Amino acid sequence: MGITSLTPLEAVLVALSGLVIVFLMLGILCLMIPVVSRLTTAVAGRRTPATPAAPTPAPAPAPVPEKADPGAAYTGQVALIGCDEKTAAMVMAVVSYETGIPLDSLIFHRIRAL
């Protein structure tokens, strides 16, 4: 068994037969996917009993932020609502670090603990 050389016509026929086989198999797979999908949903539907889903509670409405008077001048004071100064300082530092904005360029009007 030695290495045999193919004529150009034989090489083209081998390449075409390979392409035909590949596309035939792709077509068969395209036909099999919906069939297998229907079978698996039918089997899965048969195994699990139909139980009604528990109603999920509606999410609580988000609190409406208080609107600041646009004409009022900013006094430089930060309103701390439900948190101490140390926690507020850490929040400011984290915001500055994560945004990459220097702390002296940020303006905090209000910090509220959730």
N, C-alpha and C positions, 0 to 999 in steps of 0.2 A: 504494500500500500504506500505508494509514493504520493507526493503532492502533484495534483493535476491542475492544469491551467484551463480556465474556462474561456470560451470564445466570447466576444463582446455581446452577441445575441443571447448566449446562455446566462451571462452575468446580469443582463437586463431582465431576463425572465425570472431569475432567482430573486432579484430585488423587488420586482413587481409582485411575485407570489408572497413575499414577506410582508409587503404593504397590504395586500389583500387580506392576509390572515390577521394582521393587527387590526384593521378596520372591522373585519367580521367579529372579532372578539370584543371590540369596543361596542359594537351594535348589540351584541348579546348581553353585555353588561348593562347597557342602557335599558334593555327590556327587563332584565332581572331585578334591577333596583326597586321599581315600584311594586313588583310582586313580593319581594322579600319584605319591604316596608309594610305592606298590607298584612302579610302573615304575622309579623312581629307585633303590630298593633292589635291584631285579633287575639293572639295568644296572651299578650299583656293585659288586654281588656277582660279576658276570660278569667285570669288569675286573681285580679284585684276586685273585691266586691265594690259595688257602686255605693259609696258613702257620700252624703252631701258635705261639701266643704263648709267649715265653720266660717261664719261671717267675720270679716276683719273689721275692727273698729275704725271709724273714720279718724284720720289724723287731726290732731288739735290744730286749730287755726294759728298761724304765726302771729306773734304780737305786732301790732302796728307801731312803728317807731314814731316817737314824738317829733313833730316838725319844728325845727329851729327857726327862729325869726331871721330871715335872710338879711335884714337891715341891721341886726345887732352886731356889734363889734366883738371879735373873739378876745376874751380877757386873758387867755393863757392858762386858765384853770381846767383841770380834767375832772369831770364828775365821776366819782367812783360809786357805783351802785352795787352793793352786795359783795364787795371785795376790799381787801386791805391794800395799803400802798406797796407792799413788797410784791404781791401778786400782780398788781397793775404794772409795776416796773418790769417784771419778768415778761408779761404780755407785750409790752412795748418793745423790749429787747428782741423777743422772738419775731415780732412783725418786722422790725427793722432788719434782722438777719435774713429772714426768708425772702423778703422783697428786694434786698440789696440796696435799700434807700437809707442814707445816714439818718440817725435818730433825730438830729437837729433839723432835718428837712420834713419830718412827719409832724402832723398836727392831730392830736387825739382830743376829741371833744368829750367823749363819754366812754367808760369801760364798765360793762355790766356783767356780773357773774350769772351764769346760766344754771 
